[in-house]
Amino acid sequence: MPKLTVQGEGTFDVEKGKRLVLAIEDSGVDILHRCGGYAKCTTCRVDFTDGEPDQMTVAEKSRLEEGDLLGEVRLSCQMYCNHDMTVTPLKRVSFGDAASPGTRPEDAITPEPEWIPAVKVSV
């Protein structure tokens, strides 16, 4: 069972293969996901301290390129928890970023993922 460490919140056991945005939210962290997890808005962005996945979806890469965020952050709606990870959610209700997190994302990545090698976040 992978361990998810959310900076400032704690470490949580998560079901292997769970969508990262849902693992964060279901651990009690108020991460935003305004578009419902479709890689359209970037509000579910996270910063990785450890365990950044080696793959990304084409949808994630496209959205991050459009917002000049590629190599800076990752979208938690576009990855699964398949190993231990340490992340910092960058947009949250408690930060005053929105009144609600948004529509709960589906269990599976949307849109249907097409996997490519990840552009890793610069440290």
Helices and strands as residue ranges (DSSP letters): E 3-6, E 10-13, E 18-19, H 20-26, E 45-50, E 55-57, H 58-66, E 74-75, G 76-78, E 80-81, E 85-89, G 93-95, E 115-117
